[in-house]
Amino acid sequence: MALVAALRQLPEPQRQAIVLHHLLDLPIAQIAAETGVAVGTLKARLARGRAALAAILGTELRETEHA
């Protein structure tokens, strides 16, 4: 549930990239072709999305530890 809530906080392009690549296991080239974005753009969205998820989930974990 925490992952779904964290994904909802991401901008749509980052969320789409993360879901298609990491949850549906589609290759980067296929996602880029299907979404009409450059491979480099998709890689940047994945990197930014992963960093944002780590920050969101890390904050939630720290809050849970102190509760």
CHARMM-style PDB file with segment names, atoms N, HN, CA, C and O in Angstrom:
ATOM      1  N   MET     1       0.824  -1.194   0.000  1.00  0.00      PROA
ATOM      2  CA  MET     1       0.000   0.000   0.000  1.00  0.00      PROA
ATOM      3  C   MET     1       0.866   1.255   0.000  1.00  0.00      PROA
ATOM      4  O   MET     1       0.511   2.249  -0.633  1.00  0.00      PROA
ATOM      5  N   ALA     2       1.984   1.220   0.694  1.00  0.00      PROA
ATOM      6  HN  ALA     2       2.272   0.413   1.208  1.00  0.00      PROA
ATOM      7  CA  ALA     2       2.858   2.394   0.756  1.00  0.00      PROA
ATOM      8  C   ALA     2       3.399   2.720  -0.635  1.00  0.00      PROA
ATOM      9  O   ALA     2       3.531   3.892  -0.991  1.00  0.00      PROA
ATOM     10  N   LEU     3       3.712   1.690  -1.421  1.00  0.00      PROA
ATOM     11  HN  LEU     3       3.605   0.739  -1.132  1.00  0.00      PROA
ATOM     12  CA  LEU     3       4.238   1.931  -2.765  1.00  0.00      PROA
ATOM     13  C   LEU     3       3.190   2.586  -3.648  1.00  0.00      PROA
ATOM     14  O   LEU     3       3.505   3.517  -4.389  1.00  0.00      PROA
ATOM     15  N   VAL     4       1.965   2.123  -3.582  1.00  0.00      PROA
ATOM     16  HN  VAL     4       1.710   1.367  -2.980  1.00  0.00      PROA
ATOM     17  CA  VAL     4       0.888   2.706  -4.389  1.00  0.00      PROA
ATOM     18  C   VAL     4       0.674   4.166  -4.008  1.00  0.00      PROA
ATOM     19  O   VAL     4       0.524   5.023  -4.879  1.00  0.00      PROA
ATOM     20  N   ALA     5       0.661   4.445  -2.720  1.00  0.00      PROA
ATOM     21  HN  ALA     5       0.783   3.748  -2.013  1.00  0.00      PROA
ATOM     22  CA  ALA     5       0.493   5.829  -2.256  1.00  0.00      PROA
ATOM     23  C   ALA     5       1.656   6.693  -2.708  1.00  0.00      PROA
ATOM     24  O   ALA     5       1.460   7.842  -3.102  1.00  0.00      PROA
ATOM     25  N   ALA     6       2.873   6.148  -2.655  1.00  0.00      PROA
ATOM     26  HN  ALA     6       3.032   5.214  -2.335  1.00  0.00      PROA
ATOM     27  CA  ALA     6       4.054   6.898  -3.091  1.00  0.00      PROA
ATOM     28  C   ALA     6       4.014   7.145  -4.595  1.00  0.00      PROA
ATOM     29  O   ALA     6       4.350   8.237  -5.055  1.00  0.00      PROA
ATOM     30  N   LEU     7       3.605   6.137  -5.362  1.00  0.00      PROA
ATOM     31  HN  LEU     7       3.333   5.250  -4.988  1.00  0.00      PROA
ATOM     32  CA  LEU     7       3.513   6.307  -6.814  1.00  0.00      PROA
ATOM     33  C   LEU     7       2.526   7.410  -7.180  1.00  0.00      PROA
ATOM     34  O   LEU     7       2.753   8.155  -8.134  1.00  0.00      PROA
ATOM     35  N   ARG     8       1.441   7.516  -6.436  1.00  0.00      PROA
ATOM     36  HN  ARG     8       1.256   6.911  -5.662  1.00  0.00      PROA
ATOM     37  CA  ARG     8       0.440   8.544  -6.718  1.00  0.00      PROA
ATOM     38  C   ARG     8       0.985   9.956  -6.522  1.00  0.00      PROA
ATOM     39  O   ARG     8       0.434  10.914  -7.064  1.00  0.00      PROA
ATOM     40  N   GLN     9       2.051  10.086  -5.761  1.00  0.00      PROA
ATOM     41  HN  GLN     9       2.498   9.307  -5.321  1.00  0.00      PROA
ATOM     42  CA  GLN     9       2.641  11.396  -5.509  1.00  0.00      PROA
ATOM     43  C   GLN     9       3.593  11.835  -6.621  1.00  0.00      PROA
ATOM     44  O   GLN     9       3.979  13.002  -6.679  1.00  0.00      PROA
ATOM     45  N   LEU    10       3.969  10.921  -7.492  1.00  0.00      PROA
ATOM     46  HN  LEU    10       3.655   9.973  -7.445  1.00  0.00      PROA
ATOM     47  CA  LEU    10       4.884  11.250  -8.586  1.00  0.00      PROA
ATOM     48  C   LEU    10       4.146  11.948  -9.718  1.00  0.00      PROA
ATOM     49  O   LEU    10       2.951  11.732  -9.916  1.00  0.00      PROA
ATOM     50  N   PRO    11       4.867  12.790 -10.465  1.00  0.00      PROA
ATOM     51  CA  PRO    11       4.271  13.342 -11.684  1.00  0.00      PROA
ATOM     52  C   PRO    11       3.924  12.196 -12.644  1.00  0.00      PROA
ATOM     53  O   PRO    11       4.607  11.172 -12.667  1.00  0.00      PROA
ATOM     54  N   GLU    12       2.880  12.373 -13.420  1.00  0.00      PROA
ATOM     55  HN  GLU    12       2.325  13.205 -13.401  1.00  0.00      PROA
ATOM     56  CA  GLU    12       2.395  11.318 -14.318  1.00  0.00      PROA
ATOM     57  C   GLU    12       3.487  10.713 -15.206  1.00  0.00      PROA
ATOM     58  O   GLU    12       3.561   9.488 -15.296  1.00  0.00      PROA
ATOM     59  N   PRO    13       4.342  11.513 -15.869  1.00  0.00      PROA
ATOM     60  CA  PRO    13       5.360  10.890 -16.731  1.00  0.00      PROA
ATOM     61  C   PRO    13       6.324   9.977 -15.962  1.00  0.00      PROA
ATOM     62  O   PRO    13       6.721   8.928 -16.469  1.00  0.00      PROA
ATOM     63  N   GLN    14       6.693  10.368 -14.757  1.00  0.00      PROA
ATOM     64  HN  GLN    14       6.370  11.219 -14.345  1.00  0.00      PROA
ATOM     65  CA  GLN    14       7.583   9.529 -13.946  1.00  0.00      PROA
ATOM     66  C   GLN    14       6.853   8.271 -13.482  1.00  0.00      PROA
ATOM     67  O   GLN    14       7.408   7.173 -13.526  1.00  0.00      PROA
ATOM     68  N   ARG    15       5.632   8.432 -13.046  1.00  0.00      PROA
ATOM     69  HN  ARG    15       5.181   9.324 -13.010  1.00  0.00      PROA
ATOM     70  CA  ARG    15       4.834   7.284 -12.587  1.00  0.00      PROA
ATOM     71  C   ARG    15       4.657   6.282 -13.725  1.00  0.00      PROA
ATOM     72  O   ARG    15       4.819   5.078 -13.529  1.00  0.00      PROA
ATOM     73  N   GLN    16       4.325   6.782 -14.907  1.00  0.00      PROA
ATOM     74  HN  GLN    16       4.194   7.761 -15.065  1.00  0.00      PROA
ATOM     75  CA  GLN    16       4.133   5.910 -16.061  1.00  0.00      PROA
ATOM     76  C   GLN    16       5.409   5.133 -16.370  1.00  0.00      PROA
ATOM     77  O   GLN    16       5.360   3.925 -16.601  1.00  0.00      PROA
ATOM     78  N   ALA    17       6.540   5.815 -16.375  1.00  0.00      PROA
ATOM     79  HN  ALA    17       6.580   6.796 -16.187  1.00  0.00      PROA
ATOM     80  CA  ALA    17       7.812   5.158 -16.669  1.00  0.00      PROA
ATOM     81  C   ALA    17       8.132   4.082 -15.637  1.00  0.00      PROA
ATOM     82  O   ALA    17       8.526   2.973 -15.997  1.00  0.00      PROA
ATOM     83  N   ILE    18       7.964   4.402 -14.361  1.00  0.00      PROA
ATOM     84  HN  ILE    18       7.644   5.303 -14.068  1.00  0.00      PROA
ATOM     85  CA  ILE    18       8.252   3.446 -13.284  1.00  0.00      PROA
ATOM     86  C   ILE    18       7.347   2.216 -13.398  1.00  0.00      PROA
ATOM     87  O   ILE    18       7.821   1.083 -13.318  1.00  0.00      PROA
ATOM     88  N   VAL    19       6.063   2.442 -13.582  1.00  0.00      PROA
ATOM     89  HN  VAL    19       5.678   3.362 -13.647  1.00  0.00      PROA
ATOM     90  CA  VAL    19       5.119   1.321 -13.646  1.00  0.00      PROA
ATOM     91  C   VAL    19       5.406   0.437 -14.857  1.00  0.00      PROA
ATOM     92  O   VAL    19       5.470  -0.786 -14.732  1.00  0.00      PROA
ATOM     93  N   LEU    20       5.575   1.039 -16.005  1.00  0.00      PROA
ATOM     94  HN  LEU    20       5.522   2.032 -16.106  1.00  0.00      PROA
ATOM     95  CA  LEU    20       5.793   0.237 -17.213  1.00  0.00      PROA
ATOM     96  C   LEU    20       7.106  -0.543 -17.159  1.00  0.00      PROA
ATOM     97  O   LEU    20       7.163  -1.696 -17.585  1.00  0.00      PROA
ATOM     98  N   HSD    21       8.149   0.081 -16.641  1.00  0.00      PROA
ATOM     99  HN  HSD    21       8.102   1.018 -16.295  1.00  0.00      PROA
ATOM    100  CA  HSD    21       9.459  -0.585 -16.644  1.00  0.00      PROA
ATOM    101  C   HSD    21       9.630  -1.537 -15.465  1.00  0.00      PROA
ATOM    102  O   HSD    21      10.001  -2.696 -15.654  1.00  0.00      PROA
ATOM    103  N   HSD    22       9.366  -1.063 -14.260  1.00  0.00      PROA
ATOM    104  HN  HSD    22       9.065  -0.122 -14.106  1.00  0.00      PROA
ATOM    105  CA  HSD    22       9.680  -1.872 -13.081  1.00  0.00      PROA
ATOM    106  C   HSD    22       8.555  -2.816 -12.663  1.00  0.00      PROA
ATOM    107  O   HSD    22       8.826  -3.885 -12.116  1.00  0.00      PROA
ATOM    108  N   LEU    23       7.323  -2.449 -12.904  1.00  0.00      PROA
ATOM    109  HN  LEU    23       7.103  -1.581 -13.348  1.00  0.00      PROA
ATOM    110  CA  LEU    23       6.226  -3.321 -12.485  1.00  0.00      PROA
ATOM    111  C   LEU    23       5.739  -4.229 -13.617  1.00  0.00      PROA
ATOM    112  O   LEU    23       5.372  -5.381 -13.381  1.00  0.00      PROA
ATOM    113  N   LEU    24       5.737  -3.706 -14.841  1.00  0.00      PROA
ATOM    114  HN  LEU    24       6.035  -2.771 -15.032  1.00  0.00      PROA
ATOM    115  CA  LEU    24       5.301  -4.528 -15.981  1.00  0.00      PROA
ATOM    116  C   LEU    24       6.473  -5.132 -16.750  1.00  0.00      PROA
ATOM    117  O   LEU    24       6.277  -5.911 -17.683  1.00  0.00      PROA
ATOM    118  N   ASP    25       7.705  -4.763 -16.348  1.00  0.00      PROA
ATOM    119  HN  ASP    25       7.864  -4.130 -15.591  1.00  0.00      PROA
ATOM    120  CA  ASP    25       8.936  -5.352 -16.893  1.00  0.00      PROA
ATOM    121  C   ASP    25       9.108  -5.129 -18.401  1.00  0.00      PROA
ATOM    122  O   ASP    25       9.655  -5.983 -19.099  1.00  0.00      PROA
ATOM    123  N   LEU    26       8.640  -3.983 -18.897  1.00  0.00      PROA
ATOM    124  HN  LEU    26       8.196  -3.289 -18.330  1.00  0.00      PROA
ATOM    125  CA  LEU    26       8.834  -3.665 -20.314  1.00  0.00      PROA
ATOM    126  C   LEU    26      10.205  -3.046 -20.510  1.00  0.00      PROA
ATOM    127  O   LEU    26      10.672  -2.296 -19.652  1.00  0.00      PROA
ATOM    128  N   PRO    27      10.863  -3.347 -21.633  1.00  0.00      PROA
ATOM    129  CA  PRO    27      12.170  -2.756 -21.901  1.00  0.00      PROA
ATOM    130  C   PRO    27      12.056  -1.259 -22.201  1.00  0.00      PROA
ATOM    131  O   PRO    27      11.038  -0.786 -22.706  1.00  0.00      PROA
ATOM    132  N   ILE    28      13.111  -0.537 -21.880  1.00  0.00      PROA
ATOM    133  HN  ILE    28      13.938  -0.921 -21.470  1.00  0.00      PROA
ATOM    134  CA  ILE    28      13.128   0.918 -22.061  1.00  0.00      PROA
ATOM    135  C   ILE    28      12.826   1.304 -23.507  1.00  0.00      PROA
ATOM    136  O   ILE    28      12.037   2.217 -23.751  1.00  0.00      PROA
ATOM    137  N   ALA    29      13.442   0.622 -24.462  1.00  0.00      PROA
ATOM    138  HN  ALA    29      14.083  -0.120 -24.264  1.00  0.00      PROA
ATOM    139  CA  ALA    29      13.230   0.964 -25.875  1.00  0.00      PROA
ATOM    140  C   ALA    29      11.762   0.818 -26.273  1.00  0.00      PROA
ATOM    141  O   ALA    29      11.237   1.644 -27.020  1.00  0.00      PROA
ATOM    142  N   GLN    30      11.110  -0.211 -25.786  1.00  0.00      PROA
ATOM    143  HN  GLN    30      11.536  -0.882 -25.180  1.00  0.00      PROA
ATOM    144  CA  GLN    30       9.691  -0.423 -26.102  1.00  0.00      PROA
ATOM    145  C   GLN    30       8.819   0.668 -25.488  1.00  0.00      PROA
ATOM    146  O   GLN    30       7.907   1.178 -26.139  1.00  0.00      PROA
ATOM    147  N   ILE    31       9.097   1.023 -24.248  1.00  0.00      PROA
ATOM    148  HN  ILE    31       9.838   0.609 -23.720  1.00  0.00      PROA
ATOM    149  CA  ILE    31       8.320   2.079 -23.587  1.00  0.00      PROA
ATOM    150  C   ILE    31       8.509   3.395 -24.323  1.00  0.00      PROA
ATOM    151  O   ILE    31       7.543   4.121 -24.558  1.00  0.00      PROA
ATOM    152  N   ALA    32       9.739   3.704 -24.684  1.00  0.00      PROA
ATOM    153  HN  ALA    32      10.524   3.114 -24.493  1.00  0.00      PROA
ATOM    154  CA  ALA    32      10.021   4.949 -25.407  1.00  0.00      PROA
ATOM    155  C   ALA    32       9.257   4.983 -26.725  1.00  0.00      PROA
ATOM    156  O   ALA    32       8.667   6.006 -27.073  1.00  0.00      PROA
ATOM    157  N   ALA    33       9.264   3.888 -27.450  1.00  0.00      PROA
ATOM    158  HN  ALA    33       9.744   3.058 -27.168  1.00  0.00      PROA
ATOM    159  CA  ALA    33       8.567   3.832 -28.732  1.00  0.00      PROA
ATOM    160  C   ALA    33       7.059   3.976 -28.553  1.00  0.00      PROA
ATOM    161  O   ALA    33       6.410   4.689 -29.318  1.00  0.00      PROA
ATOM    162  N   GLU    34       6.508   3.313 -27.564  1.00  0.00      PROA
ATOM    163  HN  GLU    34       7.036   2.733 -26.943  1.00  0.00      PROA
ATOM    164  CA  GLU    34       5.057   3.339 -27.353  1.00  0.00      PROA
ATOM    165  C   GLU    34       4.555   4.667 -26.803  1.00  0.00      PROA
ATOM    166  O   GLU    34       3.416   5.062 -27.056  1.00  0.00      PROA
ATOM    167  N   THR    35       5.411   5.356 -26.050  1.00  0.00      PROA
ATOM    168  HN  THR    35       6.336   5.035 -25.845  1.00  0.00      PROA
ATOM    169  CA  THR    35       4.987   6.637 -25.466  1.00  0.00      PROA
ATOM    170  C   THR    35       5.427   7.831 -26.303  1.00  0.00      PROA
ATOM    171  O   THR    35       4.993   8.956 -26.055  1.00  0.00      PROA
ATOM    172  N   GLY    36       6.280   7.595 -27.288  1.00  0.00      PROA
ATOM    173  HN  GLY    36       6.633   6.681 -27.489  1.00  0.00      PROA
ATOM    174  CA  GLY    36       6.715   8.670 -28.168  1.00  0.00      PROA
ATOM    175  C   GLY    36       7.742   9.608 -27.565  1.00  0.00      PROA
ATOM    176  O   GLY    36       7.848  10.763 -27.977  1.00  0.00      PROA
ATOM    177  N   VAL    37       8.505   9.118 -26.585  1.00  0.00      PROA
ATOM    178  HN  VAL    37       8.419   8.180 -26.250  1.00  0.00      PROA
ATOM    179  CA  VAL    37       9.562   9.939 -26.003  1.00  0.00      PROA
ATOM    180  C   VAL    37      10.915   9.332 -26.328  1.00  0.00      PROA
ATOM    181  O   VAL    37      11.021   8.141 -26.623  1.00  0.00      PROA
ATOM    182  N   ALA    38      11.933  10.151 -26.273  1.00  0.00      PROA
ATOM    183  HN  ALA    38      11.846  11.118 -26.034  1.00  0.00      PROA
ATOM    184  CA  ALA    38      13.287   9.669 -26.532  1.00  0.00      PROA
ATOM    185  C   ALA    38      13.746   8.749 -25.406  1.00  0.00      PROA
ATOM    186  O   ALA    38      13.313   8.887 -24.262  1.00  0.00      PROA
ATOM    187  N   VAL    39      14.623   7.815 -25.742  1.00  0.00      PROA
ATOM    188  HN  VAL    39      14.974   7.703 -26.671  1.00  0.00      PROA
ATOM    189  CA  VAL    39      15.149   6.880 -24.747  1.00  0.00      PROA
ATOM    190  C   VAL    39      15.813   7.646 -23.606  1.00  0.00      PROA
ATOM    191  O   VAL    39      15.630   7.292 -22.442  1.00  0.00      PROA
ATOM    192  N   GLY    40      16.573   8.677 -23.916  1.00  0.00      PROA
ATOM    193  HN  GLY    40      16.723   8.965 -24.862  1.00  0.00      PROA
ATOM    194  CA  GLY    40      17.234   9.469 -22.878  1.00  0.00      PROA
ATOM    195  C   GLY    40      16.242  10.136 -21.941  1.00  0.00      PROA
ATOM    196  O   GLY    40      16.466  10.208 -20.733  1.00  0.00      PROA
ATOM    197  N   THR    41      15.149  10.622 -22.505  1.00  0.00      PROA
ATOM    198  HN  THR    41      14.968  10.564 -23.487  1.00  0.00      PROA
ATOM    199  CA  THR    41      14.096  11.244 -21.693  1.00  0.00      PROA
ATOM    200  C   THR    41      13.480  10.212 -20.761  1.00  0.00      PROA
ATOM    201  O   THR    41      13.245  10.493 -19.586  1.00  0.00      PROA
ATOM    202  N   LEU    42      13.221   9.033 -21.277  1.00  0.00      PROA
ATOM    203  HN  LEU    42      13.411   8.804 -22.231  1.00  0.00      PROA
ATOM    204  CA  LEU    42      12.640   7.974 -20.458  1.00  0.00      PROA
ATOM    205  C   LEU    42      13.591   7.576 -19.334  1.00  0.00      PROA
ATOM    206  O   LEU    42      13.159   7.374 -18.199  1.00  0.00      PROA
ATOM    207  N   LYS    43      14.876   7.464 -19.640  1.00  0.00      PROA
ATOM    208  HN  LYS    43      15.227   7.628 -20.562  1.00  0.00      PROA
ATOM    209  CA  LYS    43      15.853   7.119 -18.607  1.00  0.00      PROA
ATOM    210  C   LYS    43      15.900   8.188 -17.522  1.00  0.00      PROA
ATOM    211  O   LYS    43      16.033   7.870 -16.340  1.00  0.00      PROA
ATOM    212  N   ALA    44      15.792   9.444 -17.916  1.00  0.00      PROA
ATOM    213  HN  ALA    44      15.684   9.703 -18.876  1.00  0.00      PROA
ATOM    214  CA  ALA    44      15.782  10.533 -16.938  1.00  0.00      PROA
ATOM    215  C   ALA    44      14.537  10.450 -16.064  1.00  0.00      PROA
ATOM    216  O   ALA    44      14.615  10.658 -14.853  1.00  0.00      PROA
ATOM    217  N   ARG    45      13.397  10.150 -16.663  1.00  0.00      PROA
ATOM    218  HN  ARG    45      13.333   9.982 -17.647  1.00  0.00      PROA
ATOM    219  CA  ARG    45      12.153  10.012 -15.892  1.00  0.00      PROA
ATOM    220  C   ARG    45      12.260   8.867 -14.899  1.00  0.00      PROA
ATOM    221  O   ARG    45      11.798   8.980 -13.763  1.00  0.00      PROA
ATOM    222  N   LEU    46      12.864   7.770 -15.320  1.00  0.00      PROA
ATOM    223  HN  LEU    46      13.239   7.678 -16.242  1.00  0.00      PROA
ATOM    224  CA  LEU    46      13.049   6.633 -14.417  1.00  0.00      PROA
ATOM    225  C   LEU    46      13.961   7.006 -13.253  1.00  0.00      PROA
ATOM    226  O   LEU    46      13.664   6.693 -12.100  1.00  0.00      PROA
ATOM    227  N   ALA    47      15.058   7.667 -13.554  1.00  0.00      PROA
ATOM    228  HN  ALA    47      15.300   7.921 -14.491  1.00  0.00      PROA
ATOM    229  CA  ALA    47      15.999   8.051 -12.494  1.00  0.00      PROA
ATOM    230  C   ALA    47      15.358   9.025 -11.513  1.00  0.00      PROA
ATOM    231  O   ALA    47      15.492   8.872 -10.299  1.00  0.00      PROA
ATOM    232  N   ARG    48      14.669  10.017 -12.039  1.00  0.00      PROA
ATOM    233  HN  ARG    48      14.560  10.142 -13.025  1.00  0.00      PROA
ATOM    234  CA  ARG    48      14.011  10.994 -11.161  1.00  0.00      PROA
ATOM    235  C   ARG    48      12.877  10.348 -10.366  1.00  0.00      PROA
ATOM    236  O   ARG    48      12.685  10.651  -9.189  1.00  0.00      PROA
ATOM    237  N   GLY    49      12.143   9.474 -11.004  1.00  0.00      PROA
ATOM    238  HN  GLY    49      12.299   9.228 -11.961  1.00  0.00      PROA
ATOM    239  CA  GLY    49      11.054   8.782 -10.327  1.00  0.00      PROA
ATOM    240  C   GLY    49      11.554   7.888  -9.207  1.00  0.00      PROA
ATOM    241  O   GLY    49      10.975   7.867  -8.121  1.00  0.00      PROA
ATOM    242  N   ARG    50      12.636   7.142  -9.465  1.00  0.00      PROA
ATOM    243  HN  ARG    50      13.107   7.159 -10.348  1.00  0.00      PROA
ATOM    244  CA  ARG    50      13.216   6.284  -8.418  1.00  0.00      PROA
ATOM    245  C   ARG    50      13.730   7.117  -7.254  1.00  0.00      PROA
ATOM    246  O   ARG    50      13.544   6.746  -6.095  1.00  0.00      PROA
ATOM    247  N   ALA    51      14.374   8.239  -7.554  1.00  0.00      PROA
ATOM    248  HN  ALA    51      14.525   8.540  -8.495  1.00  0.00      PROA
ATOM    249  CA  ALA    51      14.880   9.107  -6.486  1.00  0.00      PROA
ATOM    250  C   ALA    51      13.731   9.674  -5.658  1.00  0.00      PROA
ATOM    251  O   ALA    51      13.817   9.737  -4.432  1.00  0.00      PROA
ATOM    252  N   ALA    52      12.663  10.083  -6.324  1.00  0.00      PROA
ATOM    253  HN  ALA    52      12.593  10.032  -7.320  1.00  0.00      PROA
ATOM    254  CA  ALA    52      11.508  10.629  -5.617  1.00  0.00      PROA
ATOM    255  C   ALA    52      10.837   9.553  -4.762  1.00  0.00      PROA
ATOM    256  O   ALA    52      10.445   9.821  -3.626  1.00  0.00      PROA
ATOM    257  N   LEU    53      10.704   8.347  -5.297  1.00  0.00      PROA
ATOM    258  HN  LEU    53      11.022   8.130  -6.220  1.00  0.00      PROA
ATOM    259  CA  LEU    53      10.110   7.254  -4.529  1.00  0.00      PROA
ATOM    260  C   LEU    53      10.949   6.935  -3.292  1.00  0.00      PROA
ATOM    261  O   LEU    53      10.411   6.717  -2.207  1.00  0.00      PROA
ATOM    262  N   ALA    54      12.260   6.911  -3.465  1.00  0.00      PROA
ATOM    263  HN  ALA    54      12.697   7.088  -4.347  1.00  0.00      PROA
ATOM    264  CA  ALA    54      13.142   6.638  -2.326  1.00  0.00      PROA
ATOM    265  C   ALA    54      12.962   7.689  -1.244  1.00  0.00      PROA
ATOM    266  O   ALA    54      12.918   7.362  -0.058  1.00  0.00      PROA
ATOM    267  N   ALA    55      12.858   8.939  -1.645  1.00  0.00      PROA
ATOM    268  HN  ALA    55      12.893   9.204  -2.609  1.00  0.00      PROA
ATOM    269  CA  ALA    55      12.668  10.013  -0.670  1.00  0.00      PROA
ATOM    270  C   ALA    55      11.314   9.892   0.022  1.00  0.00      PROA
ATOM    271  O   ALA    55      11.219  10.039   1.241  1.00  0.00      PROA
ATOM    272  N   ILE    56      10.275   9.626  -0.752  1.00  0.00      PROA
ATOM    273  HN  ILE    56      10.352   9.507  -1.742  1.00  0.00      PROA
ATOM    274  CA  ILE    56       8.926   9.504  -0.183  1.00  0.00      PROA
ATOM    275  C   ILE    56       8.851   8.310   0.768  1.00  0.00      PROA
ATOM    276  O   ILE    56       8.378   8.435   1.897  1.00  0.00      PROA
ATOM    277  N   LEU    57       9.318   7.163   0.307  1.00  0.00      PROA
ATOM    278  HN  LEU    57       9.703   7.061  -0.610  1.00  0.00      PROA
ATOM    279  CA  LEU    57       9.231   5.952   1.129  1.00  0.00      PROA
ATOM    280  C   LEU    57      10.170   6.031   2.325  1.00  0.00      PROA
ATOM    281  O   LEU    57       9.844   5.525   3.399  1.00  0.00      PROA
ATOM    282  N   GLY    58      11.318   6.653   2.157  1.00  0.00      PROA
ATOM    283  HN  GLY    58      11.583   7.064   1.284  1.00  0.00      PROA
ATOM    284  CA  GLY    58      12.253   6.826   3.272  1.00  0.00      PROA
ATOM    285  C   GLY    58      11.661   7.700   4.352  1.00  0.00      PROA
ATOM    286  O   GLY    58      11.827   7.416   5.539  1.00  0.00      PROA
ATOM    287  N   THR    59      10.977   8.755   3.966  1.00  0.00      PROA
ATOM    288  HN  THR    59      10.842   8.986   3.003  1.00  0.00      PROA
ATOM    289  CA  THR    59      10.324   9.639   4.922  1.00  0.00      PROA
ATOM    290  C   THR    59       9.230   8.888   5.666  1.00  0.00      PROA
ATOM    291  O   THR    59       9.098   9.027   6.882  1.00  0.00      PROA
ATOM    292  N   GLU    60       8.452   8.099   4.950  1.00  0.00      PROA
ATOM    293  HN  GLU    60       8.559   7.985   3.962  1.00  0.00      PROA
ATOM    294  CA  GLU    60       7.380   7.332   5.581  1.00  0.00      PROA
ATOM    295  C   GLU    60       7.944   6.314   6.570  1.00  0.00      PROA
ATOM    296  O   GLU    60       7.375   6.105   7.642  1.00  0.00      PROA
ATOM    297  N   LEU    61       9.063   5.681   6.211  1.00  0.00      PROA
ATOM    298  HN  LEU    61       9.525   5.850   5.340  1.00  0.00      PROA
ATOM    299  CA  LEU    61       9.675   4.708   7.110  1.00  0.00      PROA
ATOM    300  C   LEU    61      10.203   5.385   8.372  1.00  0.00      PROA
ATOM    301  O   LEU    61      10.033   4.866   9.475  1.00  0.00      PROA
ATOM    302  N   ARG    62      10.842   6.542   8.210  1.00  0.00      PROA
ATOM    303  HN  ARG    62      10.980   6.964   7.314  1.00  0.00      PROA
ATOM    304  CA  ARG    62      11.356   7.274   9.376  1.00  0.00      PROA
ATOM    305  C   ARG    62      10.216   7.695  10.300  1.00  0.00      PROA
ATOM    306  O   ARG    62      10.344   7.622  11.522  1.00  0.00      PROA
ATOM    307  N   GLU    63       9.107   8.134   9.717  1.00  0.00      PROA
ATOM    308  HN  GLU    63       9.003   8.194   8.724  1.00  0.00      PROA
ATOM    309  CA  GLU    63       7.950   8.542  10.520  1.00  0.00      PROA
ATOM    310  C   GLU    63       7.373   7.340  11.272  1.00  0.00      PROA
ATOM    311  O   GLU    63       6.958   7.471  12.423  1.00  0.00      PROA
ATOM    312  N   THR    64       7.346   6.192  10.638  1.00  0.00      PROA
ATOM    313  HN  THR    64       7.683   6.085   9.703  1.00  0.00      PROA
ATOM    314  CA  THR    64       6.831   4.976  11.270  1.00  0.00      PROA
ATOM    315  C   THR    64       7.730   4.546  12.421  1.00  0.00      PROA
ATOM    316  O   THR    64       7.237   4.100  13.457  1.00  0.00      PROA
ATOM    317  N   GLU    65       9.046   4.675  12.253  1.00  0.00      PROA
ATOM    318  HN  GLU    65       9.447   5.038  11.411  1.00  0.00      PROA
ATOM    319  CA  GLU    65       9.979   4.279  13.300  1.00  0.00      PROA
ATOM    320  C   GLU    65       9.844   5.148  14.542  1.00  0.00      PROA
ATOM    321  O   GLU    65      10.070   4.675  15.656  1.00  0.00      PROA
ATOM    322  N   HSD    66       9.477   6.413  14.364  1.00  0.00      PROA
ATOM    323  HN  HSD    66       9.293   6.798  13.459  1.00  0.00      PROA
ATOM    324  CA  HSD    66       9.379   7.335  15.495  1.00  0.00      PROA
ATOM    325  C   HSD    66       7.987   7.354  16.128  1.00  0.00      PROA
ATOM    326  O   HSD    66       7.778   8.022  17.140  1.00  0.00      PROA
ATOM    327  N   ALA    67       7.067   6.651  15.560  1.00  0.00      PROA
ATOM    328  HN  ALA    67       7.237   6.108  14.737  1.00  0.00      PROA
ATOM    329  CA  ALA    67       5.686   6.666  16.090  1.00  0.00      PROA
ATOM    330  C   ALA    67       5.528   5.757  17.277  1.00  0.00      PROA
ATOM    331  OT1 ALA    67       4.436   5.657  17.836  1.00  0.00      PROA
TER     332      ALA     67
END
